[in-house]
Amino acid sequence: MKYFTRQEIVNQIRASMNDYDESNNIGNLFDDLFNSDYYIIDSYKAAKALDSDWQDDWSGLLNQYSVDLPGVFGALQLVRHYDEATIGIEDINVDEFLDPERIANKVEYILAAYQMDQILISNNLDYESCLTNHVKTLLVQ
């Protein structure tokens, strides 16, 4: 299995779409899918996924985070640059650095947020948009 792909993110959204109705918004969906549970459970499996060529699917798309190292070091760069850009933290916590599951979860969250932002921008939507049938269709195109 290849981890951290754009298609995998769309598949996760598509697979859970029927669990949400118009009383939910895109933010609820995103939070439930990418911020409520670990992406990979098992430290060894997470370390192997992070050490793969996960950046291949994101080539040229994550320039704002300056990810130029391969594998796990690229993942650590991504997490560090994302944290700097969004919350102003400049260093990865040592405990986070030593926890491959935590890093894998953060990488998946960052990539999913990037993917979702692109979908929302291209369709003039935001995280507060209700999950109508039309919106659901736009999210998985």
Protein Blocks (a to p, Z undefined) as FASTA:
>chain_A
ZZhifklmmmmmmmmmmmpcfkbcfklmmmmmmmmbcfbgcjklmmmmmmmckllmmgok
lmmnopabghjllmmmmmmmmmmmmnopabdcfklmmmmklmmmmmmmmmmmmmmmmmmm
mnopafklccdfklmmmmmZZ
